[in-house]
């Protein structure tokens, strides 16, 4: 029998399937050890398919099957192949994404010599050594070593590296029919332990020592006498979380009931794709909860995706309160061991509901009955690191595989997904009113140009400052939103104009006052802030621009009595940080919450009655086609944090472009007005949802060579695309907007392809996977991104 095996590898050249033979059937998803290369070095691989016929006379055999049962099911394998086809991802990275955490580990080859010899190599091998260790010390090939193994000179064995550690507990119990005469009444401590076990039965080793106030020496003595026995048991790690509060089922209002019924009716017609557009506070979560309940009652599982880990504690609390003991949490802040334990318990069906960020879409749920994507407009669902994928498109794939509904929910749907409702690919569900019948917050736009004319140069407009003061008097909470972290945008010399830039990138460094350092937000390097200009020696150094750190400083100055908390990626570094934030806000230990986009969505605190948007124009100046959409979404979402309880909310949006259509639509939370304006611009300038974008970048340490290589790639691609007859629009080759990052020069080509014809993917795949090897890539790097999120 012949099997297709994917090897764990890190090179593009070996990123393909290899055919091996084996005399027994092997299920897809099982790991195997195979010989590879001229030296037949042992490699781990995973079986992903079978082959009926082969064209080769000689074929290598699989040496060992590591699993009795597959670690991957057929669906997860098919997801990996979908990612390769859809995003032109490399197969190894795609498969690694769907594998259990830490389970595609390396095989390590060890060599050992038992005899006596004066040969340096054999003396070195008197202790077992890995092939990697031998390579460093001796110039001998792997083939030569294996020849000596065949001759019987060397011992050879394999070990599998494992980054996972299983959690074990020790249980102590009395041996049945133990000899009671061995328990001496004079051995008081031993008798105390035996009496305790007679009463309690089995107990944890640590608890026994504590409860009987005894030592491990006493337990060891009883073990020797064969009076007790100790058993080691494997257990799953419990993810630290508070005991969930009961979250009672809430009766639907008319809009929620109508949406639920529409899903049920359309499901009977085989319709599975739904877009739920609901204003902030409209009760989308309750609809999710009751849809999940329906799936559970049908014996199926559910995946609920959230865009940011900051949303997870509140979501977990609600789902855990409604479905105690049934919820698993998957996100990147868990340790690899915690993630593995969760993965296994999902696979065995212990957990029925999976909540998590982007990567939770790969959870091994066997019988999936529902997928929910909350805040579906968020770009964090798209991965631009290998393997590149869109979690929503993967969710759509799983929906088709299981014939189950997928619900995309948002107050501000993405232009692309809303456009799909016009052609009935998605069915639109609307919640136009807040569930608790409270009004949407009162939104005020403040023209900061007028504030400056009136002599106000602070970060707070007069209206916002008065609003915060009033909130503090009433003991109500406020949120201040500024989508830029750090203290100052850049450091500038007023005498010569010198800007302190990163030594390794083409960008100004951001000043972080608490650290006392300048930080590059692209490569992560830092350096000490200079008080003297390194260019002219002047002390006329000035900080310009502002981030959340500066906003916190000014807020503390303006409101010294207020309890202030700042959240951004600089402060939320611990995996429990978000839980702590949630508790502090809920317990009213915070008067003013300051943050970046982390606070713009999902948070539901009834005491928050004021939201201040410090600089609404930041996202408008992003320099990509999504800038207006992103601005509208952020304004609508952050405004929706105010007045979610019984108290009326107020929002102050500070802007230097108050008449921009995105800001005006955000003021009225009017998605339809924004959509009609934006969709015309997308069509006019050939952007999604009408066109697919493809970005190709080339990187090298030398600018001239980078430019030369991108033109070489462009020429090859253009030739193939023209020959295929595919319609396309080309921009470039050009330097990237930020040309130099982390000591690498960057040039790019941008293509636009009309939607509805995927022929271009076949051309790109053929060129980039086959013809590209006609080009010398030594010391170069190339990336390709479909419909990119970042444009720097």
N, C-alpha and C positions, 0 to 999 in steps of 0.2 A: 504494500500500500504506500502511496505517496502523499506527503503532507507539506503544506505551505507553512513556513516558519518565519516569523519576524524576529530578528535579533535585536537585542538592546544595543544601540550604537549611537555615536555622536557625529557621524560623518554623512554627508549627502550621498557619497559614492555607494555606501552600503545600505542606504535607506530604501530597501526593496524586499520582496519576499524571496526566500530561498527554498528550494524543493529538496526534501530528504525522504528516505524510505524507512519503514518500520514494519515488523512482521505482525503487529497487532493493531487494532483500531485505537486511535487516540481522539478523544473529544476535543472539539474546538475550545480554546480558552485554557488548555493545560500547558504548564511550563515544561520545557524539555532542555536537556543538555545535548549540544551538537558539536561536532568537530568543524572548525572553520579555517579557511586559508590554507596556504601551502604547508604550514607547520601543524595543521589540525589542532590549533589551540581551542580549548574547550570554552564554549560560549553558552550563555543562557538565552533561550528564545521562547516564544509562545506560539502554539499552533493556532492558526487562524483560518485554515481551509484545507481542502483535499484536492488532489489532481488525479484525473483518471488515466491520462497518458502523458508520457514524457518523450522528449526528442533526444535525450542523452543516453549513451551506452553505459556510462559509469555514473553512479550517484552515491553520495555518502549517506550513512545511516544515522538515525537518531540513537544516541548512546544510552540515554536514561530519561524516563518520564518521571517528573517530580511530583505530579498531582494525580490522585485517584479521581477527584472530581474537579471540574474547571473552576478557576478563580474568576473567570469572566464568562458571562452568558452571551448568547448569540446577539442579543440586542446591543450590548455595549460594544462588541466587536464591530457591528454594523455602524454604530455612531462614529467610531474612529475612521472608518472608510468614508463615511459621509463628510467628515471634516476635511479629509484629503481631497475629495472631489470638489467640495463647495468653496474651500478657502485656499486650495493648493498647499495645504500644510504638509510637513513631512510626516510620514507614516509612524515613525518611532515616537515622536512627540505626541501625536494624536492618541496612540495606544497607551502611552504613559499616563495620559490624562484620565482615561477610563479605568485604569488598573487600581486595585486597592493600594492605599498609601504604603510605600516602602516595600512592595512585594515583587518588583521587577529588579531584584538586587543583583549585584555583580557576582560572577563565579570567580573565586580566587584559586589559582593552581599553586600547589605546594610541592617542593622537592626535598628529599631527605636521603642521606647516605649513612649506612650502618657500619661499614667496614673500617679498615685502617688504610690510610693512604697519605702520601706526602704532597699530593696534588692540591694546590691552593683552593680550587673549586670544591673538591670533595671535603677538605678540612672545613670550609665555610658551610657546607651542607650537613655537617654533623648535627647542627640544629636545623630544624625545618625552616625553609626559606620560600617566600613567594617568588613567582616569576618576575614581578616588578622589582623586588629587592636584588635578585640575581643580575638583572639587566644593568642596574646602576654600577655594580662592582666588576662584572666580567663581560667581555665582548664575545658572547656565545649566542647562537641563534636558538630559537625555541625548537626548531627542527632537530638540531644537534642534541639538545637535552632529551627530547622524546626518543631519539635513537638509543641513547644510553639507558633510558627506562626500559625499552624493548629488550635490550641485552641483559637486563637484570642488574645493572650497576647501581641504579637509583630507584628509590621508592617514589611513587607519585600518587597524590590524592587531591581531591577537590573539596572546597568548602564554600558554602554560600554566605556571602556577607548579608547581614540583616540589620537594618537600622532600627528595627522595632524591638522593644522589650515587652514581654508579656507580664501582666500584673498577676502575682500569685499571693494567696493567703495560706496560712498554716492553721489547720483545724486539729484540736486535741480532743481525744475521747478515750474512755476506758476500753481495754480489750475484753471482748466477751469471754466469760468464764476464766478471768484472770485468777491467779493463785493468791487468795486473800491472806494466806499465812505470811506472804512476803511483805505485807504492810505492817511494819513494827509500830506499836503504840508509842515507842520512845522516839521514833522519827516523826516529830510533831508536824513539821512542814509538809512532809510527804503525805501524812494522814489527812491533813487539811485539804490538800489538792484532791486526793481520792474521794473524800466525802463531798467535796464541791461538785466533782464530775458525776458522782452517783445521783446527786440532786438535779443538776442542770443538763446532763447529757453532754453533747459536744459543744465546744466553744472555741473562739479565736485564741490563738497562742498568746497574743499580747494582752487580751482581756483576762485570760486565766492568771497571768502573772500579776496583773493589777488587782483583780478581784480577791485573790487569795493572799496578796501581799507576800509573794514568794519570789524566788530567783530561778534563772534558767538552769542552774546546777541541780536544783531539786527535780525539775522536769526531766533532765538528762538521766538522773538516777532512776526514776520511775520507768523511763524508756529502756534502760539496761535490764531492769528486772522484768521487762515485758508485761508491765501492769497497764501502761498506756501506749497509745500509738499516735503519731502525728502524720496527717495527710496534707499534701500540698495541692491546692486547687487553683486552676486558672479562673480569673474573674475579669469582667470588663470594668474599665475605669468609669466612674460616675462623673459626669461633667458638673462642676460646681455651679449650683444655682439655688436660689431660694425656693422654699416650698411654695408652689403656685397657689395664688388665691383663686378661689372658685370664680369663674367668669360665666355668669348665668346667660342662658340663651335669651336674646332680645327679640321681641315680636317685631316682624317686618312692618315698615310703613308701606304705603301703596306703591311707591316707586320701587322699593326693594322687592316686594312681592311680584310685581310685574316683570322685573328683570329675571328673577328666579324661575318664574313660569315660562318665560320666553326661552331660556336656556333648556329647560326640560322639554318643551315642545319641539324646538329645532333639533335637539339631540335625537328625537324619534325619527327625524327626516335625514339623519346621518350628518348633520351640521355640527362641527366641533370647535370652530374658531370664533371667539367672542372678544370684542373690545368694550370694556366697561369704563365709560367716561362719567366720573362723578366729581362734583365740586368738593373742595376740601371739607372734611367733616360730614360727608353725605352718607356714611355707613357702609363703605366698600368692604371693610374688614368683616363686619357681621355677615355680609353676603358670602364672602370667602369661607367663613367658619361654617355656615350652614351647607354650602356646597361640599366642603370637606366631610362634614357629617354624613351627607348623602353617599359619598364615595365609600366611607368606612362601613356604613350599613350594608353596602353592596359587596363587602368583603375585599375592597380594593384599597390601595394606598394613594397618597397625595404628596406632591412636591410644591412648596410655596417658596418662591424666590423673592428676596428683597435686595435692593441695590447696594446698600451700605450696611456694614456691621453695626453702625450706630442705631439703625432701625430695629435690630434683632432683639434686644432685651424686651422691648415693649411688645413686639410681635410674639415672642416666645411666651411671655407672661399671659397673653390672651389665649393662645392656642393650648398652652399647658394647663391653664385654668379650666378650659372647656374639655380638653382631652388628656387628663392626667395619666402619665406613664406611657403615652403613645408617641411622644414628640422627640425626634432626634435633631440635633443642631450640627450643621456642617459649615465651617468657615475657616479661613486661613489662619486665624489667631489661635486655633486649637493646636496642640502639639501633634506631631506625626503619630504618636501612640494613641492619643485621644481620638484622632480622626480614624485610625485603623479600627479601634474598638467600635466606634459608631458605625463604620462601614459594614463590619461583620454583622452587627445586630440588625442593620437594615436588610442585609442580604438574607438573613434567616427569618425575617418577617417580624422580629420583636418590636421594631418601631414601624408604625404605619404612616406617620406624618413627618416629612422632612422639611425643615426650614433652614435656609441659608442663603449666602450670597451666590454669585455667578456659578462657581464650580459645583454647587449642590445639584445642578441639573444632571450631573453624571452619577447620582446616587443609584445603587443597584436595586431599585424597587422592581420586584418581579411582576406584579400585577397592578399597573398604574391606572388609577381611575380619574385623576384630575391633576392638572398643572395650573398653578396661579403665578403670574408674574406681576408683582406689585410695583407701582411707580415705573411702568414699563418704558417710559421715555428716557430713563437714565442711561447715559452712555457707559456707565460702569459695567453693564451687561456685555459689553464688547471687549474681548481680549485682544490686545495688539502685540502681546508677547507670544512666542511659540509655545504651544500651537495656537494660531490665531483662530478665533471663532466668535460667533454671536450667540449668546446663551438662549436668546429668544428663538432663533432659527433652529438650534438644537432641540429646544422644547417643542417646536412645531414638528420636528422629525419624530420625537418620542410620542407625540399626540397621534400622529398617523400610525405609528407602529402598534400602539395599544388601542387605537380607535377610542380615545378618551378626549374630553373637552380641555381646551386651553383657554384661560381667561387672562387677558392683558388688562390691567387696571391702572388708571391715572386720572388726575384732574386736568392734566395737560398732555394728552396723547402726542406721540411723535408724529410729525407730518407724514412720514412713510406709512405708519400703521393706520392712521386715520384715513389716508388716501385709499387704503385697501378696503375700507368699509363702503366706498363708493361703487366698487365693482363686486360687492358681496363676497369677497374672499373672507372678510371678517364681518361678523354681525354686530351692529352697534347697540349697546345697552346704555341708557342714560339715567343718572341720578342727579337731578338739577337742584335739589334742595338739601340743606343740612338735615341729618337724621333727627337731631333733637329740636328741630324747628327754629333754631337760633339764626339770626340774620348773618350774612357775610360781613366781615369787618368793614368799617368805614375807611376808605383809602384816600390819603392826601398826597399829591405830588408837590414836592418843594423844589422850586427853581433855584439852584445854588448860585446861579449867576446873579440873581437879585440879592441873595444873602451877601455876596461879596461886595456888591454895590453899596449895601448898607453897612459895610465895615465888619461883617462877621466872617472871619477867616478860620474859624474852628471847624472840627469835624462834625459838629452838631448844629443843625439849623435851629433857629429860635423856637419853632413849633415843636421839634423833636425834644429839645431840652426841657421845655415846659411839660410835655407829655410824660417824660420819664419821671420828672419830679412829682407830678400828680399821681402817677402809678405807685411810687414809693410811699406817698402819704396814705394811699388806700390799701397798702400791703398787697398789691397785685404785682405779678411778675412781668418782666419785659425781655424781649429778645432783640439784640442788635446784630445785624448781618453785614459782613464785609467779606467778599470772596477773594481775599488775598491774605496769606499768612505772613508772619514776620513783623518787624517794627517799621522799617523804612524800605522803600522800593530800591533806592540806590543812594550811594554816597558820592558827592559831587564837590569839586574844588571851584569856588566862585572866582578865583583869580585866573586860572589857566583853562578851566573847563574840563579838567581830567575827571573821568568817571572810573571808579574802582571796579574793574571787571575781573571775571574768573581767568586765571592763567591758562586754563585748559579748554575754555569755551568762549564763544562770541556773545556773551551776555553779561550784563551788570549783575553784581552780587547783591543779595538782599541782606540788610542788616537785621540781626536778631539780638536785641538788646540784652535779654536775659542771659544768653550765652556769651555776650560780649564779642560776638564774631560775625563776620560776613559769611553768608552761605550761598553756594551756587545751587539753585533749585533744579538744575539739569543733571549735573554729574555728582552732586553731593559734597564736593570739596569745601573746606572752610579755611578762613584765615583771619587773623586778628585785625580789628578795625584800626587803621592808622589815624593819628590825630594831626599828622603833618602830611601834606600832599607829596607822594613819592615822585611826582613829575617836576614840581617847581619849588618845593620846600615851604610853601605857604601853609599857615594854620587856618586858612579860610575854608575849612571843611564843613559842609552842610548836608544834613539828611533830608532827602526829598521823598515824597510819596508816603503812603501809610498802609500798614497791614493790621491784622488783628491784635498783634502785640502793642502797637502804638494806640490802637483804639482802646484796649484795656487800660493803658496808662492814662489816657485822657479821661476815660469814664471814671476811674478812681479819683482823679483830681476834681472832676465836676461833681461827683456824688460820693464823698468820702465815707459816709455812713452805710452805703449800700453793700450787700453781700454779692460779690461779682465772681463769675466763673467763665473762663475762656476755654473753648474746645476747638481744636484744629489738629492736624496731624503731628504737630510738635508737642501737644499736651496729652493726646489720647494714645499713649504708647503701650499701655498694659492691656492684656486681653480682658481684664475686668473693668477697665476705665469707663466703658459705656454703661455697665450696670450701676456703677457708682454715680454717674451723671443722672441716670434715670431716678435713682433713689433720692438724690439731693433735690432735684426739681420737684418730685412728688411730695417730699416732706417739707417743702418751702424753705430749704436751706440756702436758696439762691434767689436774689432779687432781680439781677440782670445777667442774662446768659449771652455771651459774645461768641460768635463763631463764623466759620466759613460755610460752604454748601452742606456740610454735615448736618446743620440744624434746619435746612430748608425744606425738609420733607419728613413725613412719617411721625414726627413727635407730636404727642397729644397730651397737653397739660392744661387743665381747665382754668388754672389761675393766670395763664399768660393772656394778657389783654392788650398788650402793645408790642408792635414790631417796628423796628427802625431799619430801613435799608440805607446804609451809609453812602454807598457809591453805586448806583444802579447802572452806570455806564461801563463798568469794568468789562463785563461780558460782551458788550456791544463792540468792543475794540479788539476782539480775539483774532480777527483777520481770517475767518473762514466762513463758509456758507451757512453754518449753523448758528452764527452769532446772535441773530435776532431771535431765533427759536429758543436758544438757550436762555437769553435774557427774559423772554416772556415766561418761560417755565419756572425759572428761579423766582421771579417776582410773584407769580401766582402761588407757587408752593410756599414760599416763606410768609407771604401775607396770610395764607391759610392757617398759620400757627396761632393767630390771634382770635380770641373770642370763641373758643370751641366749647366752653362751658356755658353757664347761665349768664355770665357777664359779657357785655358788649365789647367788641374789639376795635382797635384803631391801628392803622398802618400809615407810616410816613416814608415815602419813597423820595430820596434825595437824588437829583439828577441835573446834569448840565445839558441834557438833550430831552427835556420833558415832553416835546411834541412827537418824538419818535413813535411809530405805530406799535412797536413791541411794548413800550412803556405805557402807552395809553390803553392798549388791550389788557395789559397786566393790571392796570388800575381797576378796570371794570370786571376782571376775571372773565373776559369775553373771548373764549377760544375760537368761536366761529368767525368773528371779525379778523382775528389774527390769521387764521388758516387761509381765508379767502385772499388776503394780501400776500401772504408768504408763498402760497402754491403757484401764483402767477409768476413770481420772481424765480422760483425753482424751474419752472417750465422754460422761461425766457433764457435762463443762463445754463440750461442743460445740467441740472443737478438731480439727485434722488428726490422724489421717487421715479423720475422719468429716465434717469441714466444711472448706470453703475460707474463708480470711480475706482481706478486702480493706480496705486502709487508705488513706484519702484525707486529704491535708493541704493546708491553705491557708496562705500566708506573706504577711506585709505588715509594713511598718515601724511601723504604728499598731495598737495592741491592739484598740481598738474596731472598727476597720474589718475586721480579720482575723476577729473574732468574727462580725460582721455578714455577711461574705462566706461563711463556712462554713455559717451557717444558711440562706443563700440557696441554696447548692449542695445542702445536705441536703434542703431542701424540694422542689427540682426532682427529685432522685434518688428520693426516697420516693414522689412522685407517680407516676413512671414505673414503679417496681418494683411498687407496689400494683396499677397498671393491668395489668401483665403477668401477675399471678398467681404470681410467683416467691416461694417461701418464703425469708424472710430474718430475721435477728436484728440489731438495730441497737444500737450503743453510741455515744452522743454526740449532737450535737457537744460536744466538751470541749477544754480546753487540752491540748496535748501534755505528757507527763511532764516534759520540759524545755521550758518554754514559750517561752523567748527564746534564740535562737542566732544569733550573728553579726549582731546588730542587727535580726533579723527575729522577729516574734511568730508563733507556730505553733499552729494549732487543727486538730483531726482528727475524722474520723468513722470508726468501725470497723464493718464488716459481717461476718456469718457466713452462708454459703450451704451447704446440704447438698451433699455430694459426689454425683456421678452425674447432675446436671442442669446443663449449661453455659448455660442460657437467660439467666442473669444477666449473662453476658459480653456478649451481644448488646445487652441493655438498657444496660449501662454504656458500651459502645462508642457506641451511638446517642446517649446523653445527653451523654457527655463530648466526642464528636467533632462533634456537630451542635448540639443544644440549648444547649450550654454557651456558645455565642457570643451567646446572648440576654443574657448577663451581661457587664457591663463588667469587663475584666481588666487594665486599665491599672494598672501598679505592683503587681500581685498576681502570685503564682506558685502553681501547684497541682501536686501529685504524687499518683500513684496507684500502690500497690504490692500485688501479689498475694502472699498468704502471706508477709508480711514477716519478715525476720530480726531487724532492729533495732526496738526499741520505745521509743525515747526521744523 
